[in-house]
Amino acid sequence: MRMLLPVVLLAACADMQIGYQSSLEPGRDPGTFRWKTVADTIYPVESEAAERARMGQLRKVMDSACPSGFVVENRQATKRMDAAISSGIWDVYYDVRCS
């Protein structure tokens, strides 16, 4: 049981990292938004598990903006900097439209 606590805390801190480094801006058209988040060593840009975590955070962010749901229309990743132990630090942008 003692080993479970550090893993749970690490997962909670990692989830907070996505939210802390994210921002949501309104799009040009009503009901559209652009969400910017990060991909890094903990959440690699091409990792399916990391993408699921990012989508979970996006759902939390969009709950109040789009109560009927939303659709991700586009995803774009732009490399911010290289890193020695990973594929680098990336800004990841999602164009979102309310359903």
Buried (B, 14 or more C-beta within 10 A) or exposed (E): EEEEEEEEEEEEEEBEBBEEBBEBEEEEEEBBBBBBBBBBEBBBBEBEEBBEBBEEBBEEBBEEBBEEEBEEEEEEBEEEEEEEEBBBBBBBBBBBBBE
